């Protein structure tokens, strides 16, 4: 069933459609058809940050509620799970089934662009079983990750980290890779409670004149988290976002943030151009970055982008004091393009270290090669294998 067909059915049956999960650009496409948007009631999300915050009101998009809102609904209400990985789909579907809903639909071949009319699957017990048994054979296979780190030598990787917590955490992550459990809750026991990219390990080295590089802005959350973390005392923020849809949204959402410079460019090891697969999604990526085999990005979503290096961009500017990177597998090349800045000024680093199978080895090795005196720390911020962050400070 397509999304359009689902909306038509709901309208004919006088049923509501509630969307689980909120991604602004995707929801705009849902609500832009005035003949079909009548049954689209509202959004729900487990993420408290997204609830009742007014996101999307400028676009006529209704409120975002917590799951408890669904308790008021007829059990025949159509529920569509939007823009989720299949691990999230499994957990959300089980949550909805426990609440008594059966008309639950999701798109299970992440991600297709454009968003408007892809095929939806009815989430039956059989479909859930298929998703639970799915194991991609690529960099995102956890067994492949274990083998990649084992080849490097886990004990050698462990020795690069400064604190015992990071060393123990590495061992736990490697063991989870070895077991290969990709269910949404598999990493819940090591998930940090502190703010993603702004861990307590950085508190003692933060100051009131930070020049913050946000590489891979995507949405406004990390920028806001930084401002809150430094209590609104900073010198400048530079946000690099190559995705055209995200960049346009960011210019609108963050228009009142002072001392913010948004740059519609990718970061790499050289200045030039690259093929970019965009569409406003969290997995938008440059051509040679790794991504899951079940993420289908159509050719009409690709376009050429400009790339720059941190070394070249900051050649005539005050250098960064804090660099955060989450750029879907381009972190290694972007670090190569920041070699001079890192060696000369030794900025604090918060680098995503999970996109490629060997990130937990090659990224800390590279950073220690640049600056041997860096102290490295490892933290993990999700219930799944994603969102492992490598920190470096002097």
MARGU-236444 format. One record per residue (C-alpha): x, y, z; residue number from 0. Coordinates in steps of 0.05 Angstrom, whole numbers. Layout:
<xx:X; yy:Y; zz:Z; nr:NUM>
...
This chain:
<xx:0; yy:0; zz:0; nr:0>
<xx:26; yy:69; zz:-17; nr:1>
<xx:22; yy:129; zz:29; nr:2>
<xx:-30; yy:161; zz:-16; nr:3>
<xx:-73; yy:98; zz:-14; nr:4>
<xx:-68; yy:96; zz:62; nr:5>
<xx:-93; yy:167; zz:67; nr:6>
<xx:-150; yy:154; zz:17; nr:7>
<xx:-172; yy:92; zz:57; nr:8>
<xx:-171; yy:132; zz:121; nr:9>
<xx:-212; yy:187; zz:91; nr:10>
<xx:-264; yy:139; zz:62; nr:11>
<xx:-268; yy:101; zz:128; nr:12>
<xx:-270; yy:166; zz:168; nr:13>
<xx:-211; yy:143; zz:208; nr:14>
<xx:-153; yy:184; zz:233; nr:15>
<xx:-81; yy:175; zz:213; nr:16>
<xx:-29; yy:188; zz:267; nr:17>
<xx:44; yy:191; zz:249; nr:18>
<xx:97; yy:163; zz:296; nr:19>
<xx:163; yy:199; zz:290; nr:20>
<xx:177; yy:269; zz:268; nr:21>
<xx:224; yy:294; zz:213; nr:22>
<xx:204; yy:363; zz:189; nr:23>
<xx:219; yy:359; zz:115; nr:24>
<xx:184; yy:292; zz:108; nr:25>
<xx:122; yy:316; zz:144; nr:26>
<xx:116; yy:378; zz:101; nr:27>
<xx:109; yy:332; zz:41; nr:28>
<xx:53; yy:294; zz:76; nr:29>
<xx:14; yy:356; zz:92; nr:30>
<xx:22; yy:393; zz:27; nr:31>
<xx:-37; yy:356; zz:-7; nr:32>
<xx:-100; yy:392; zz:18; nr:33>
<xx:-146; yy:337; zz:-9; nr:34>
<xx:-113; yy:284; zz:34; nr:35>
<xx:-87; yy:319; zz:95; nr:36>
<xx:-154; yy:321; zz:132; nr:37>
<xx:-145; yy:252; zz:164; nr:38>
<xx:-73; yy:269; zz:185; nr:39>
<xx:-86; yy:285; zz:257; nr:40>
<xx:-20; yy:295; zz:294; nr:41>
<xx:47; yy:264; zz:309; nr:42>
<xx:71; yy:223; zz:368; nr:43>
<xx:143; yy:210; zz:389; nr:44>
<xx:178; yy:177; zz:447; nr:45>
<xx:230; yy:232; zz:446; nr:46>
<xx:209; yy:283; zz:498; nr:47>
<xx:251; yy:337; zz:463; nr:48>
<xx:205; yy:334; zz:403; nr:49>
<xx:139; yy:337; zz:442; nr:50>
<xx:99; yy:402; zz:447; nr:51>
<xx:156; yy:445; zz:423; nr:52>
<xx:121; yy:480; zz:365; nr:53>
<xx:165; yy:450; zz:311; nr:54>
<xx:130; yy:455; zz:244; nr:55>
<xx:77; yy:505; zz:264; nr:56>
<xx:101; yy:553; zz:210; nr:57>
<xx:84; yy:499; zz:160; nr:58>
<xx:14; yy:483; zz:186; nr:59>
<xx:37; yy:418; zz:217; nr:60>
<xx:-2; yy:398; zz:280; nr:61>
<xx:25; yy:384; zz:349; nr:62>
<xx:72; yy:329; zz:371; nr:63>
<xx:49; yy:288; zz:431; nr:64>
<xx:76; yy:232; zz:473; nr:65>
<xx:49; yy:161; zz:462; nr:66>
<xx:-2; yy:169; zz:518; nr:67>
<xx:-43; yy:212; zz:470; nr:68>
<xx:-60; yy:148; zz:431; nr:69>
<xx:-98; yy:120; zz:490; nr:70>
<xx:-154; yy:168; zz:471; nr:71>
<xx:-161; yy:139; zz:401; nr:72>
<xx:-204; yy:85; zz:369; nr:73>
<xx:-162; yy:22; zz:361; nr:74>
<xx:-178; yy:23; zz:285; nr:75>
<xx:-138; yy:88; zz:278; nr:76>
<xx:-84; yy:82; zz:225; nr:77>
<xx:-14; yy:89; zz:253; nr:78>
<xx:43; yy:104; zz:205; nr:79>
<xx:114; yy:97; zz:231; nr:80>
<xx:155; yy:150; zz:195; nr:81>
<xx:229; yy:152; zz:177; nr:82>
<xx:255; yy:99; zz:225; nr:83>
<xx:308; yy:46; zz:219; nr:84>
<xx:280; yy:-24; zz:222; nr:85>
<xx:306; yy:-33; zz:294; nr:86>
<xx:262; yy:26; zz:315; nr:87>
<xx:205; yy:-2; zz:274; nr:88>
<xx:207; yy:-67; zz:313; nr:89>
<xx:206; yy:-33; zz:381; nr:90>
<xx:153; yy:19; zz:361; nr:91>
<xx:108; yy:-34; zz:330; nr:92>
<xx:111; yy:-77; zz:393; nr:93>
<xx:94; yy:-15; zz:434; nr:94>
<xx:33; yy:-2; zz:390; nr:95>
<xx:11; yy:-74; zz:391; nr:96>
<xx:14; yy:-73; zz:467; nr:97>
<xx:-32; yy:-12; zz:464; nr:98>
<xx:-82; yy:-51; zz:422; nr:99>
<xx:-71; yy:-22; zz:352; nr:100>
<xx:-70; yy:-65; zz:290; nr:101>
<xx:-70; yy:-17; zz:230; nr:102>
<xx:4; yy:-4; zz:236; nr:103>
<xx:43; yy:13; zz:174; nr:104>
<xx:117; yy:28; zz:161; nr:105>
<xx:166; yy:34; zz:104; nr:106>
<xx:217; yy:-20; zz:118; nr:107>
<xx:269; yy:-7; zz:63; nr:108>
<xx:304; yy:54; zz:92; nr:109>
<xx:308; yy:105; zz:63; nr:110>
<xx:273; yy:124; zz:-2; nr:111>
<xx:270; yy:195; zz:-30; nr:112>
<xx:224; yy:228; zz:-47; nr:113>
<xx:182; yy:212; zz:13; nr:114>
<xx:113; yy:221; zz:-15; nr:115>
<xx:91; yy:154; zz:-43; nr:116>
<xx:134; yy:95; zz:-25; nr:117>
<xx:106; yy:26; zz:-9; nr:118>
<xx:83; yy:14; zz:62; nr:119>
<xx:82; yy:-53; zz:97; nr:120>
<xx:28; yy:-75; zz:146; nr:121>
<xx:66; yy:-93; zz:209; nr:122>
<xx:43; yy:-164; zz:222; nr:123>
<xx:78; yy:-213; zz:269; nr:124>
<xx:108; yy:-246; zz:207; nr:125>
<xx:136; yy:-180; zz:182; nr:126>
<xx:166; yy:-166; zz:250; nr:127>
<xx:199; yy:-234; zz:249; nr:128>
<xx:229; yy:-218; zz:181; nr:129>
<xx:258; yy:-153; zz:207; nr:130>
<xx:286; yy:-186; zz:270; nr:131>
<xx:322; yy:-238; zz:227; nr:132>
<xx:351; yy:-188; zz:177; nr:133>
<xx:427; yy:-181; zz:179; nr:134>
<xx:460; yy:-136; zz:127; nr:135>
<xx:526; yy:-158; zz:98; nr:136>
<xx:566; yy:-94; zz:99; nr:137>
<xx:602; yy:-46; zz:145; nr:138>
<xx:541; yy:-45; zz:190; nr:139>
<xx:543; yy:-120; zz:202; nr:140>
<xx:565; yy:-124; zz:275; nr:141>
<xx:605; yy:-188; zz:262; nr:142>
<xx:643; yy:-151; zz:207; nr:143>
<xx:657; yy:-96; zz:257; nr:144>
<xx:684; yy:-146; zz:307; nr:145>
<xx:729; yy:-177; zz:255; nr:146>
<xx:755; yy:-109; zz:233; nr:147>
<xx:774; yy:-88; zz:304; nr:148>
<xx:802; yy:-157; zz:319; nr:149>
<xx:849; yy:-150; zz:260; nr:150>
<xx:875; yy:-83; zz:289; nr:151>
<xx:884; yy:-115; zz:357; nr:152>
<xx:834; yy:-96; zz:411; nr:153>
<xx:887; yy:-91; zz:465; nr:154>
<xx:926; yy:-41; zz:422; nr:155>
<xx:863; yy:1; zz:412; nr:156>
<xx:847; yy:-3; zz:486; nr:157>
<xx:916; yy:25; zz:503; nr:158>
<xx:900; yy:89; zz:466; nr:159>
<xx:846; yy:110; zz:515; nr:160>
<xx:861; yy:151; zz:577; nr:161>
<xx:810; yy:127; zz:629; nr:162>
<xx:791; yy:58; zz:653; nr:163>
<xx:718; yy:71; zz:637; nr:164>
<xx:734; yy:81; zz:563; nr:165>
<xx:776; yy:18; zz:561; nr:166>
<xx:721; yy:-23; zz:594; nr:167>
<xx:669; yy:8; zz:547; nr:168>
<xx:710; yy:-11; zz:486; nr:169>
<xx:713; yy:-83; zz:511; nr:170>
<xx:637; yy:-84; zz:520; nr:171>
<xx:624; yy:-55; zz:450; nr:172>
<xx:672; yy:-104; zz:417; nr:173>
<xx:637; yy:-162; zz:453; nr:174>
<xx:569; yy:-137; zz:430; nr:175>
<xx:596; yy:-133; zz:359; nr:176>
<xx:621; yy:-205; zz:366; nr:177>
<xx:553; yy:-230; zz:390; nr:178>
<xx:520; yy:-192; zz:333; nr:179>
<xx:456; yy:-172; zz:370; nr:180>
<xx:426; yy:-115; zz:329; nr:181>
<xx:360; yy:-107; zz:367; nr:182>
<xx:343; yy:-37; zz:390; nr:183>
<xx:357; yy:-52; zz:464; nr:184>
<xx:422; yy:-90; zz:455; nr:185>
<xx:466; yy:-31; zz:477; nr:186>
<xx:419; yy:-2; zz:529; nr:187>
<xx:465; yy:-22; zz:587; nr:188>
<xx:521; yy:23; zz:562; nr:189>
<xx:480; yy:82; zz:540; nr:190>
<xx:503; yy:147; zz:572; nr:191>
<xx:455; yy:195; zz:607; nr:192>
<xx:496; yy:257; zz:591; nr:193>
<xx:485; yy:301; zz:530; nr:194>
<xx:508; yy:272; zz:464; nr:195>
<xx:575; yy:304; zz:442; nr:196>
<xx:579; yy:345; zz:507; nr:197>
<xx:601; yy:295; zz:558; nr:198>
<xx:626; yy:310; zz:628; nr:199>
<xx:697; yy:294; zz:605; nr:200>
<xx:699; yy:361; zz:570; nr:201>
<xx:674; yy:405; zz:627; nr:202>
<xx:742; yy:421; zz:656; nr:203>
<xx:770; yy:446; zz:590; nr:204>
<xx:711; yy:489; zz:566; nr:205>
<xx:716; yy:565; zz:568; nr:206>
<xx:676; yy:627; zz:550; nr:207>
<xx:709; yy:639; zz:483; nr:208>
<xx:697; yy:573; zz:446; nr:209>
<xx:699; yy:573; zz:370; nr:210>
<xx:655; yy:513; zz:357; nr:211>
<xx:655; yy:473; zz:292; nr:212>
<xx:591; yy:433; zz:283; nr:213>
<xx:608; yy:387; zz:225; nr:214>
<xx:543; yy:354; zz:202; nr:215>
<xx:491; yy:401; zz:232; nr:216>
<xx:429; yy:363; zz:205; nr:217>
<xx:379; yy:395; zz:253; nr:218>
<xx:382; yy:447; zz:308; nr:219>
<xx:392; yy:400; zz:367; nr:220>
<xx:468; yy:398; zz:372; nr:221>
<xx:474; yy:473; zz:362; nr:222>
<xx:424; yy:486; zz:418; nr:223>
<xx:458; yy:434; zz:463; nr:224>
<xx:525; yy:470; zz:453; nr:225>
<xx:496; yy:538; zz:470; nr:226>
<xx:463; yy:510; zz:533; nr:227>
<xx:527; yy:472; zz:551; nr:228>
<xx:569; yy:536; zz:550; nr:229>
<xx:513; yy:577; zz:581; nr:230>
<xx:508; yy:622; zz:520; nr:231>
<xx:581; yy:644; zz:527; nr:232>
<xx:620; yy:631; zz:463; nr:233>
<xx:658; yy:668; zz:409; nr:234>
<xx:631; yy:635; zz:346; nr:235>
<xx:596; yy:575; zz:317; nr:236>
<xx:611; yy:547; zz:247; nr:237>
<xx:560; yy:497; zz:222; nr:238>
<xx:577; yy:455; zz:160; nr:239>
<xx:516; yy:422; zz:127; nr:240>
<xx:519; yy:399; zz:54; nr:241>
<xx:446; yy:374; zz:50; nr:242>
<xx:406; yy:428; zz:13; nr:243>
<xx:340; yy:412; zz:48; nr:244>
<xx:371; yy:412; zz:117; nr:245>
<xx:411; yy:475; zz:103; nr:246>
<xx:348; yy:513; zz:82; nr:247>
<xx:312; yy:491; zz:145; nr:248>
<xx:371; yy:509; zz:189; nr:249>
<xx:374; yy:580; zz:162; nr:250>
<xx:301; yy:587; zz:181; nr:251>
<xx:303; yy:553; zz:249; nr:252>
<xx:369; yy:584; zz:273; nr:253>
<xx:360; yy:653; zz:244; nr:254>
<xx:361; yy:687; zz:313; nr:255>
<xx:424; yy:652; zz:339; nr:256>
<xx:480; yy:703; zz:346; nr:257>
<xx:551; yy:691; zz:321; nr:258>
<xx:528; yy:631; zz:280; nr:259>
<xx:558; yy:618; zz:211; nr:260>
<xx:523; yy:565; zz:169; nr:261>
<xx:563; yy:537; zz:110; nr:262>
<xx:529; yy:496; zz:55; nr:263>
<xx:589; yy:452; zz:43; nr:264>
<xx:617; yy:383; zz:60; nr:265>
<xx:682; yy:371; zz:96; nr:266>
<xx:735; yy:326; zz:68; nr:267>
<xx:811; yy:320; zz:57; nr:268>
<xx:811; yy:366; zz:-3; nr:269>
<xx:773; yy:425; zz:-32; nr:270>
<xx:731; yy:409; zz:-93; nr:271>
<xx:665; yy:374; zz:-108; nr:272>
<xx:633; yy:308; zz:-89; nr:273>
<xx:570; yy:270; zz:-105; nr:274>
<xx:522; yy:276; zz:-47; nr:275>
<xx:460; yy:234; zz:-33; nr:276>
<xx:413; yy:282; zz:3; nr:277>
<xx:340; yy:291; zz:18; nr:278>
<xx:340; yy:320; zz:88; nr:279>
<xx:351; yy:252; zz:121; nr:280>
<xx:397; yy:236; zz:178; nr:281>
<xx:436; yy:187; zz:134; nr:282>
<xx:450; yy:236; zz:78; nr:283>
<xx:521; yy:222; zz:56; nr:284>
<xx:577; yy:234; zz:7; nr:285>
<xx:589; yy:183; zz:-47; nr:286>
<xx:644; yy:142; zz:-16; nr:287>
<xx:617; yy:141; zz:56; nr:288>
<xx:590; yy:74; zz:83; nr:289>
<xx:516; yy:63; zz:93; nr:290>
<xx:470; yy:4; zz:105; nr:291>
<xx:450; yy:-39; zz:46; nr:292>
<xx:377; yy:-33; zz:64; nr:293>
<xx:380; yy:43; zz:57; nr:294>
<xx:358; yy:55; zz:-15; nr:295>
<xx:374; yy:125; zz:-38; nr:296>
<xx:349; yy:137; zz:-108; nr:297>
<xx:393; yy:170; zz:-161; nr:298>
<xx:347; yy:230; zz:-167; nr:299>
<xx:366; yy:251; zz:-96; nr:300>
<xx:440; yy:257; zz:-113; nr:301>
<xx:473; yy:322; zz:-133; nr:302>
<xx:542; yy:355; zz:-133; nr:303>
<xx:565; yy:392; zz:-71; nr:304>
<xx:625; yy:435; zz:-54; nr:305>
<xx:675; yy:407; zz:-5; nr:306>
<xx:727; yy:443; zz:36; nr:307>
<xx:777; yy:427; zz:90; nr:308>
<xx:779; yy:454; zz:160; nr:309>
<xx:852; yy:474; zz:148; nr:310>
<xx:835; yy:516; zz:87; nr:311>
<xx:769; yy:545; zz:113; nr:312>
<xx:802; yy:571; zz:177; nr:313>
<xx:867; yy:593; zz:144; nr:314>
<xx:845; yy:667; zz:151; nr:315>
<xx:799; yy:659; zz:212; nr:316>
<xx:807; yy:648; zz:286; nr:317>
<xx:819; yy:573; zz:293; nr:318>
<xx:768; yy:527; zz:324; nr:319>
<xx:774; yy:507; zz:397; nr:320>
<xx:723; yy:451; zz:394; nr:321>
<xx:706; yy:407; zz:334; nr:322>
<xx:647; yy:360; zz:332; nr:323>
<xx:638; yy:313; zz:273; nr:324>
<xx:580; yy:268; zz:254; nr:325>
<xx:584; yy:264; zz:178; nr:326>
<xx:562; yy:194; zz:160; nr:327>
<xx:629; yy:161; zz:149; nr:328>
<xx:668; yy:221; zz:122; nr:329>
<xx:700; yy:233; zz:191; nr:330>
<xx:767; yy:203; zz:172; nr:331>
<xx:777; yy:246; zz:110; nr:332>
<xx:752; yy:308; zz:147; nr:333>
<xx:803; yy:296; zz:202; nr:334>
<xx:858; yy:290; zz:149; nr:335>
<xx:834; yy:357; zz:123; nr:336>
<xx:841; yy:386; zz:193; nr:337>
<xx:911; yy:360; zz:206; nr:338>
<xx:946; yy:428; zz:210; nr:339>
<xx:892; yy:458; zz:255; nr:340>
<xx:893; yy:398; zz:301; nr:341>
<xx:969; yy:393; zz:306; nr:342>
<xx:978; yy:468; zz:316; nr:343>
<xx:919; yy:487; zz:361; nr:344>
<xx:898; yy:421; zz:392; nr:345>
<xx:823; yy:435; zz:395; nr:346>
<xx:776; yy:391; zz:435; nr:347>
<xx:746; yy:337; zz:391; nr:348>
<xx:679; yy:298; zz:393; nr:349>
<xx:679; yy:251; zz:334; nr:350>
<xx:627; yy:199; zz:315; nr:351>
<xx:662; yy:132; zz:313; nr:352>
<xx:612; yy:81; zz:288; nr:353>
<xx:596; yy:93; zz:214; nr:354>
<xx:651; yy:49; zz:186; nr:355>
<xx:668; yy:-20; zz:212; nr:356>
<xx:739; yy:0; zz:234; nr:357>
<xx:724; yy:71; zz:260; nr:358>
<xx:739; yy:51; zz:332; nr:359>
<xx:809; yy:34; zz:310; nr:360>
<xx:829; yy:81; zz:254; nr:361>
<xx:800; yy:145; zz:283; nr:362>
<xx:836; yy:142; zz:351; nr:363>
<xx:900; yy:120; zz:317; nr:364>
<xx:897; yy:179; zz:270; nr:365>
<xx:883; yy:229; zz:325; nr:366>
<xx:940; yy:203; zz:368; nr:367>
<xx:986; yy:206; zz:308; nr:368>
<xx:969; yy:279; zz:299; nr:369>
<xx:976; yy:297; zz:373; nr:370>
<xx:1007; yy:242; zz:417; nr:371>
<xx:991; yy:281; zz:481; nr:372>
<xx:916; yy:280; zz:468; nr:373>
<xx:876; yy:243; zz:522; nr:374>
<xx:823; yy:200; zz:488; nr:375>
<xx:756; yy:180; zz:517; nr:376>
<xx:700; yy:136; zz:491; nr:377>
<xx:625; yy:143; zz:506; nr:378>
<xx:562; yy:112; zz:476; nr:379>
<xx:494; yy:148; zz:469; nr:380>
<xx:440; yy:100; zz:443; nr:381>
<xx:407; yy:34; zz:458; nr:382>
<xx:432; yy:7; zz:390; nr:383>
<xx:501; yy:2; zz:361; nr:384>
<xx:498; yy:73; zz:335; nr:385>
<xx:522; yy:138; zz:368; nr:386>
<xx:590; yy:119; zz:395; nr:387>
<xx:631; yy:182; zz:405; nr:388>
<xx:707; yy:190; zz:410; nr:389>
<xx:730; yy:250; zz:452; nr:390>
<xx:800; yy:282; zz:452; nr:391>
<xx:827; yy:336; zz:497; nr:392>
<xx:893; yy:361; zz:523; nr:393>
